Amino acid sequence: MEGSSGNMRSSEQREDMKKVREKTAKKRSKEKEDEDQDQIFNFNHKPAEEDEENEDLSDSEDSVYSGLEDSGSDSEDDEDEEEGSEDDDDEEEEEDNDDVVVVDVKTESEQIQQTEEQTEKKKKKKKKEGVTKGVTEGEEEQKEDEYEHDSSDEEDIRNTVGNIPMEWYRDFPHIGYDLDGKKIYKPIRNKDELDDFLDKMENPEYWRTVHDKQTGSDIVLSDEQVELVNRLQRGQFGDVNFNEYQPSVEFFSKDVMLHPVTNRPADKRSFIPSLIEKEKVSKLVHAIKMGWIKPRRVEEDSRGHYYDLWASEDSSILAKHRMHLPAPKTPLPGHQESYNPPPEYLLTDEERALWEQQDPSDRKLPYVPMKFSSLRQVPAFPRFIHERFERCLDLYLCPRQRKMRVNVNPEDLIPKLPKPKDLQPFPTTQSLVYRGHSGLVRSISVSPSGQWLASGSDDGSVRFWEVCSSRCIKTVQVGGAVKNVAWNPNPSVCLLAVALDSVVLILSPSLADRQVVSSSERLLSGEQETEPTEGAGPVIWSETEGEELNQGIRLKIQHPKAVHQVVWHAKGDYLASVMPDHSSHLQVFIHQVSRRRSQNPFRKNKGLVQCVSFHPVRPYFFVATQRSVRIYNLVKQEMTKKLQANSKWISSMAVHPGGDHVICGSYDCRLSWFDLDLSTKPYKVLRHHKKAVRGVAYHRVYPLFASASDDGSVIVCHGTVYNDLLQNPLIVPVKVLRGHVSTHDLGVLDVTFHPTQPWIFSSGADATIRLFT
């Protein structure tokens, strides 16, 4: 009615009416809120003056409520805590509402006084509205949560201290107690002002972070909560959907109503807590104090849990078992299990007799198929209980264990190597046999041109062979078992070093054109006029005369002990000799032929030196002892690397023409390939030989290397070394060459490649030299 009449009035009157209506609506809503608060506050807030009256309560009541009664906060505290938000107050109301049952049994006079005091409080509240605008987000959120899941009878789980000023806990590390009486500790706060300032500068959420006094933690407000705070600060209603301009409903009118709605205050009994409830609560509190009632019952695990392993195969149970085994599937029944099987499935007398003789585990069927005219005549299974019991025993006594069976095809485990056919050329067949020596041939060496082959034997001779025809061109008798021969690798000279006993001989076989022979002569006699260096020590250089000179022996280098190995430097002027001896530090000598001088590069040797080698391009010197290979820098005069061969006794060593790879043969049948850029341990260990490895060699041009062994075989391997450092060498055994006969448990003693062709020479204990092409 008011709306329709308002349309007809003038605009001025309309505005006046609006203002009046707004005022009345606001007034009404405020009164309603205050009344609601009255009802709550009547229970909870005790003014300070009432404390004196409380002393009149009987002793019994005191004892019942000891420690519980004074949980309500004083009005003075309310004034002190003006920083507290509206939600704080609401929360206190809720908490105290929960505690109503236990707390505050009051007389009528107290109730009346309380209501009077509430009117004063309302005024204070209105004053406070400006201050209590900063609503802490945590409480706002908690309030919503509480109404989602809490019932009014439950204790408020967030507030553990009751309705007391939070300043009391300011100097304590804890804030309240849990149900078991244990302290609840505050979160650790060790921020000083500098940290706070940095946080303010760097943390984008700083402006919306508030400190919750009740839990002692920092809470970040959400967008909705920030919006709510802004609305309250602007003086608007908290609820967005609340319409403050809705038309007012007149409760009191002249019309008599059937169901009148009154604004009469609630009667007294609705304010006073029930005495029966009070008794019940006091009994419960007493029982908890005495320990008869435990607030939290601990489940005892001693009884054990029983469950059906395969009752329901759902994923929740599967998740609990780390190694779940699904129930075994029973095979589907066949024709022979039918009560009326086809005649071909029934056993004949012979088959039945055989079935009874067989062991139960060997029988194809665990039962005898039988024929019945109808299903009714099928008898009960006689072994049912026995079988069921055995099944349970199986499950109980044979705990199942999951075996991780890897289904791998054995062929997949073999590395994918290229076929030898694709890696040609390499020596495959025996072409020539060089016969003439009468003792075992310990050492062979090929001239740099590849035309001549020199061999030294235990029969005391050095023989020179023509490679292509296997013809012996020249024989030099040196008067002792030849341990080693080495052809000078420099193609511009033609010299051979021979080691026998304690002497190293330099031979000039004159198996070359005139120019090469003359340059060899110059090298041997070039610096003859200079005196040999004083204090050359144990090594004596001497020239030969007479018969030895006619045979081509030009120089003798006398050593203090027996020489086992000689090896040339790539330039052809330097020569190293090895004398293995534990008792002496004179194990290695390096000789310069042009100057006729010798030096011992090592002050002391660690271990028994087996063999040495020069690096093909850099000034490095490799020294192999029984267990390891040491690499020395001759310019800096220091050890640069030590390779661990992982074998018991190294027998031989060869350096790759590129200089970055080394192979070592050992008496325990191993061949170790070292990649010097990769590691000090072998990149690959090959164990193809059955007996001790006597010699190893690299080919100068082709990617081939070979090893000779006492089992009478030479194994040729393909070894590609890539320029790319990230790619490992490709090592593929391609051919086993046999032909030598083992004599006195010795097989092939030395092996060497032709300098230009993919051919290999091997010398054996059977006094022969063989060429494989």
Summary of the structure (lengths in Angstrom):
residues: 773
radius of gyration: 54.0
end to end distance: 124.2
largest distance: 161.6
contacts: 2027
relative contact order: 0.06
helix: 29%
strand: 23%
